[in-house]
Amino acid sequence: STVAAFLDQVSQDYGIPLVHLTFDVQFAEANLQTRVEALVNILRLRRKLRQEGGGSLSGVVLSERVPGLFLGVDVGSVSTKAVILNGELEVLAEAYLPTSRNPVKAVSLCLTRLRSQIDGQGIRAVGVTGSGRHLAAAMLGTEVVADEITCQALGVLQYVPDARSIIEIGGQDSKLIQLDTEGVPTWYNMNTICSAGTGSFLAGASREFGVPVEEMGPTALACEEEIRIAGRCGVFAESDVVTKQQQGHGIPSLIRGLCFALPRNYLNNVARNRSLQEPVVFTGGVAGNAAVVEGFRRTLGADIVVPPHHETTGAIGAAIMAAASKPTGMWEMSTVVGVEFSTMGIQCHDCSNECDVALLLRGKEVAAAFGSRCGKWETLVGREEYTPATGHPI
């Protein structure tokens, strides 16, 4: 932790985009991939800013956009979001649905909802982001695949051009993104396996107390009793809730304590107690909880900005990336809506890696293969039919 704090200080003092990673049992491969992709994008955008003699992140990206409609899809672990932007980059249509452990179905349902909102207008390009971005890219047939850090920054800058700190809290993921005066991320961090600083921290309490998630904020703010719940760890918080229940505290006060505990956990574990420069922008589904917003305001002593479309800023950023991708043709929603997609899991035993391979099927055709370290399973892509007995790539 001492080395991490030193590196953070070097990055802050010298304005160097620096990412340091601690490898332990909590650190997943997908988490590493997102961080590295974000670092590469930051360096690329910084170089472009220098080449153009300055400006802003949004200006550099949008300088290459073309007119038309653009689709952005953000596939998260808990929810899937999709938006369509018009030529002025205004939200023309949006969909927000639970992923329900089936991202393929969630993407299809989101697009079905969007299609009913755009009256058959054509889409120029598609961008995808989120933890399920590579699966979504294979479904939608797009090469515009961007990390969540870059997309969140672009989405926020559309509504808060001078944003300096972005707090993003979703169902199972949380991030802090700090921006320079040009809007380029200078530091960012993501949660690991701890859920105490995410929406699932409150969702569990919602089920336990029988209070809908959307009512937890108003319930907490209406309660005048102040109690402090241990927020550093989800398990400890649950134990603390049980203890305080046995002491006679009511459900409203416990909900208030949990809503105010989440910001403390986030600032300790995700923000690493860094100073957040204003304006501070709060996005993600949890930003809709007014009590959590108030908790951040009190803890930071700063105003918290919740932008329009706070649940879909990542998808908006992906759509902006699509707008800047210099598309030459049109993308047809009919290539996805109404098409039967499914997945198949296979464990490969051809070497000691024993890869867990996932195949995405469009009808009976293999559309994509994921999880193969050697890449040989990708040779199945494009085959009209696959069965374990006949489709083995060897």
N, C-alpha and C positions, 0 to 999 in steps of 0.2 A: 504493500500500500504506500510505503514511503517513496519508492521508485515511481509509482503511478502518479503520486502528487507532484513529484519533481518534474516529470515529463509534461504534465498538464500545465505547470507553471511556465516551462520553457515555451510551449506552444502559445500560451497566452501572451507572454512578454514579447516574443519575436514575430507573432502573427504567422506562425508556420502551421499548416494543416498536418497534424501528427496524430497517428492512431497507434495505441499500444494495446496489446491483447494479452490477457492472462489465461493460459490454457489449463483448465481443470475439468472435473467431471460435469461442471455446470455449463460448459461452453460448447454449443452445438455447431455443427458444420455450416448450417444455414446462416447462423448468426455471424460467423466469420466471413462468409461469402458476401453478405450484405454490407458489412463494414469495409471490406476491400473494394467492392464495386463503388461504394460511395466515395472512398478516397481517390480512386482513379477518376471518377467524374469531377470531383472537386479540382484536381490538378489540371484536368483538361479544360474546365471552364475558366480557371485562373489564367491559363496560357492564352485562351481566346480573348479574355478581357485585356490582357497586356497587348496583344496584337492589335486590338481595336482602340487602344489608347484610353481604356477605362470604360465607365458606364455602370451597368447593373447586371445582375444575373438574369433577371427577366428580360432585359433589353437584348442581351446577347443571344439568349435562346429564341426569343420571339422575332429577332431580325430575319430569321429564315422561314417564318411561317407562310403558309399559303392560305387563300380563302377556302371556306367550306365548313363542313361539320366534322368534329373529331370525337372519337370514343376513347374514354379512359376507364380501365378496370383495375380495381385494387382488391386482390384476393387475400383476405386475412384468415387467421386461424379461427376466429369466432364469427366474423361478418364479412360479407362480400359486397363491395360498392362499385357502382358503375355510373358514369355521367357522359352526357353528350354536350359538347361546347359548340357554340356557333362561331361565325367568323370573327366576332368581337370578343371571343373567349368568355362569353356569358353562358351560364348553365341553362341549357334548353330542356334537358330531361335528366332525371337521376333515379337510381334505384338503390335501396339499402336493404339487404336480406341476411338472415343468419346463414353462415356456411354449413352448419349442422353436420360437420364431419364429411361433407360431400361437396367439395369445391367445384367439381364438374357440373353437377346439377345446379348449384348456386349461380354459377356464371350463366348457364342457359336460362334460368329463371329471370335473372337481372336483365338480360338482353331482350327477353320476351316483353318485359315491362317497358323497357325503353322504346321498343319498336312501336308500341301503341301510343307513344307520346310525340313521335316525330313525323307522322303522316307520310311515311314512305320516302322521306328525303334521303339522299345518298350520303354516305360517310366517306371522307377522303382517306383517313388513316386511323389506326388503332394503337394505343400504348397501354402497357400493362405494368403493374407493380405489385408489391405485397409478397408475403411469404410463399404464395402459390403462383407467382408471376410466370415461372417457366412452364407450368402446366397450362395456364391461361394462354400464354403465347402460342403453344402448340395447338390448342383448340381454335384460336382465332386466326392463326396463320400470320402473325406479325413478328417483325424483327425489332420493334421498338419496345425493349424490355429494360426497365430502369429500377434502380434500388429505391427503397422507401425514403431514404434520407433526402435525396435529390428531389423526389416528387413531392414530399411534404413541404420542402422549402419553396418550390415553385408554386404549389397550390396556395400556401399562406401569403406569399408576396403578391398574389393577384388581389388580395383584399386588404393586406396591411403592408404596403410597400417598404415601410421603414422598420419592419420587424427585426429584432435583434436576438430574441430567444424564443424557441418553439418547444412547448411542452406537448407531447403527443401521447395520449393514453388510450389504448384500445382494450379489447377483451382479455388478451393474454400477453400483449406486448406494450412496452412503454419506451419512449425515446426522449432525449433532450438534444436539440440542435441549436447551436449558437452560430449566429451569422455576423459577418462584418458589415461595414457601411454599404458595400456593393451588393449585399444579399447572398454572398457565397458562404457556405458553411465553413467554419473554422474549427469547430470541435463538436463531437457528437458521441452519444453513448446510448446503449440499449440495455434493457434488463436481461438477466439470465433466466434461470428456472424459477426464481422466486416470484410468486403471484401477488405479493402484498401491495405492490405499487401499480396494479392493473385493475381493469374492470371486473375480472373474475373474483377479486377480493370482495367487491360489493355484491356481485351476483350471488355468491354463496350465502351471504347474509340475507339477501332478498328472499331466497328460498326458505331459509331457516325461520325467518320472522313472518313469512307470508305477506310481505309488502312488495308490490310490484317495483321493479327497478326505477321506473320513471317517477314513482312517488317518493323515493328515498330522499331526494334533495329537498322537496317541500316539507317532508316530515321532519328532517333534521333542522331546517331553518326555523320551523315553528316551535321547536322545543327550546326551552330556556335553561334546562339543566345542563351544566358543563361537566362532562366526565372525560378522562383521558384513557384511551385504549392503546395498548402497546401496538405500535404499527410497524416495527422493524421487521417482523416476520409474520406471515399469514398464520402459521401454526400457533405462535405465541398469542397473536391477536384473538384467535378463536378461544384459546384457553382463558384469556383475560375477559372475554365476553361472558363465558360461563361463570367465572368468578363473580363478576359484577351483577349478573342476573341473580345469583344466589344471595347477593347482598341486598337485593330489592330494587335495583335500578330497572326502569321500564324500557320497553322496546324503543320508543322515540329517542330517549337519551343514548341508548346503545348505538342506534343508527347514526346519530349526530357524532358520537365519538369515533365511529368507524370512518365516516366521511372526512373528518378532520385528521384522522390517522394516516389516510392514504397520501396526502401531500408530504407529510413528514417522512414516510418511507421512501417515496419517490426522490425527494431531495437528498436523502442520505445515500441511497443505493444507486440511483440512476444519475442524478446530477453530481454526486460525490461532493456535495456541499459547496459547489462552485457558486460564484456570484452570478446572478442572471441579470443581464442588461435589459433595460426597457427599450421599446415596448415588448412585453411578454405576451405571447400568443398561445392559447390553449386550444388544441384540436383533439379529434378522436371522439368516440362515443361518450366517454366519461365527461367530456367538456359540457355535456348537456345537464350534468348534475350541479345545480347551483350551489349546493353546500360544499362540494369539493372545490369549486371555483373560489368560494369564500375562504375555504381553508388555505388555498395557495395565496390569496390576497393577504390574509393575516400573517402567514408564516414569512412571506417574502417582503411584506410591507410595500407592495407595488400593485398598480392596477393590472388586472388580467383581462386581455382582449379575447373574446370568443367570436371568431369570424363567422360570417354566413357560410352555410354548408360545412360546418366544422366536422361533420362525420365523414365527408367525402373529399377532403382536401388532397389526400393522396391520389385518388382517382382523377381529380382535376389536374394535378401535376402531371400524371401520366398522359392525359389528353393533350396538355401543352407540349409535352415531349413529342407526341405524335404530330402536332401541328408544325413542329420545327424539323420534321424528318424528311422534308422535301418529297412528299408523295407525288407520284406521277399518274396514278390511276384512281380507281374507286374501290372501296371495300364493301362487299355485299353481306348484310346481316343474315341473309338466307343461307349462307355457308355454315351457320351455327344454329340459328333458331329452327326448330323442327327436326334437326339432325340428331340421331341417337349416338350419344357418346357413352363410353363405359371404360372402366379400368380393370386391369388384371395384374395381380401380384405373383411374382415368381422368385424363388430363391435359386440362384445359380450355384452349382456345385463343381464347376469345372476347374476351380483353383482354390487355394486356401482363403481367398478373400470372402468367398461365399456371399456375393453381393445380393442384396434384396432389390430386385429389378421390378419396376412398375411400368406397364404398358398402357398407353392411352389408345383406345380403339374408337375409330369413327365408323360406325356400323361394324363391319368385320375387318376393315382395313386398319393396320397399325399406323397411327398418326405420330406417335412419339414413344421413346423409351427413356426412362430415367433410372439412375442409381447404379449403372454399370461402370466400374472403374476402368475397364479396358476398352469400352466403347463398342464391343462386338454386337451387343444387342441392338444397337442403332441400325444394323444391317436389315432388321425386320421392317423398318419404316417404309411404307408404301406397298407392302405386301397386301394382296387382296383379302387374304384370310390367314388367321393364325390359330393354331392349336398346339398345345404343349407337345403332342406326339410328332407333328410334322414341321413345326415352325422353328425349331432350335437352330440358332445361327451357325453351329459347328457342322 
